[in-house]
Amino acid sequence: MRLLKKEVDLLKNKLQLLCNDAKLYLFGSRVDDTKKGGDIDLLIISKNLTKKDLRLIRIMKDIRNTIAHEYIEDDLAEVFEEVLKYSKTLQDIINNTLMYISRLT
């Protein structure tokens, strides 16, 4: 499962505040440890939750989305580091290419 324990605990605790008989299940790509990214698919089962509780469940959705976006930001940070690492080399290649072209024209 590709969620941290603190993230799972946060989701469970928020749901338990809403309804103590509710069960929370994770499904979808986040269950597969070999994959990256992806949204967080949750199934909530309860005999006591009603449509009136939908607003509070939407709050959980917002928490879920916050967690998912943190993973994306982590991936972007790694990509950004790679870009910085190779920027100087790329800039040198571009400058050398421009100098070569200027000699030809």
VENBEL-V203273 format. One record per pair of residues at least 6 apart in sequence whose C-alpha atoms are under 8 Angstrom apart, sorted by the first residue. I is the first residue (numbers start at 1). J is the second residue. Records with the same first field share a line. If there is no record, write none. Layout:
I = J  J
This chain:
1 = 30  31  32  33
2 = 30  31  32  33
3 = 30
7 = 67
11 = 60  63  64
12 = 24
14 = 60
15 = 22  24  57  60
16 = 22
18 = 53  56
19 = 46  48  49
21 = 46  47  48
22 = 44  45  46  47  48  49
23 = 44  45  46
24 = 42  43  44  45
25 = 42  43  44
26 = 40  41  42  43
27 = 40  41  42  43
28 = 40  41
29 = 35  38  39  40
30 = 36  37  38  39  40  41
37 = 68  71  72
38 = 68
39 = 65  68
40 = 64  65  68
